[in-house]
């Protein structure tokens, strides 16, 4: 199993999934969501399309809200930096 597949399963299942959902559904998560193609993101995640995911992530990380959202997700998953 590739690293991407492992990460995808961790983020979409179990207690980590609920933590990520809570952050994504926050006010900043919703603001970011308005600027990305949710359907493209879903399809890319389900199919393992790393190129599309990288492009979407690049767009998210180019904003302050996106950087903060990723930081919050990392912290909630125990990856405090």
N, C-alpha and C positions, 0 to 999 in steps of 0.2 A: 504494500500500500504506500503510495507516495505521501510526501509531507502535506501536500495540499488536501488530499483526501482525508488524512488524519485530522487536520485542522478543521475542515468542513464538518466532519462528524462530531468533533468536540463542540463546535459552536452551534450546531443545530439540534443537539440532543442533551438531555439531562439538565442539571441545575445551571450549567453555564449558558444554556440556551435562554433560560428565563432572564438571567442577568443581562445578556446581550439585547434581548427583546425590550427590556425595560429602558435601557439606554437609547436604543434606536427609536423608541416611541416617545422619548423626551422632546422638549421644545426644540432643542438644537438638532436632534435627529430628524425631526419633521421638517425643519428648514432645509437641511441638507437633502432630504428625500425629494423635495420639490425640484431640485437641480439635477437629479440623476434619473435615468430610465430604469425604473424598478423592474419592469418586465425583462429587460436585457440583463439586469443584474441577477434576477432569479434564474433565468435560463443558463447564464454563464456559470453560476454556482452549482446548479444541478448537473450540468454537463462537464464541469471541470475545465471550462474554457479560460485558461489562465491569462491569455492575452487580453480578452475583454475585461476580465476582473482587474487586471493591472491598469488598464486604461481608466476604468471607473474609479478605482482607488486613487489613481494619480489626480483625477479631478477633485475628489473629496479632500485629499491631503493638500491641495493647493489653496484651501480656505482655512481661516482660523477656526471656524466651527468644526470643520472636518478634523483638523489636528487635535482639537480638544475632545471630540467624540472618540477618536481612536485611543487617546490617552486614557479616557475614562473606561473604555472597554478593557484595555490592557490592565489597568489597576483592578478592575472588578474580577478579572480572571487570575489575579495573583502575579502578574508580570510587572510589578512596580519598578520603575526605573529612577 
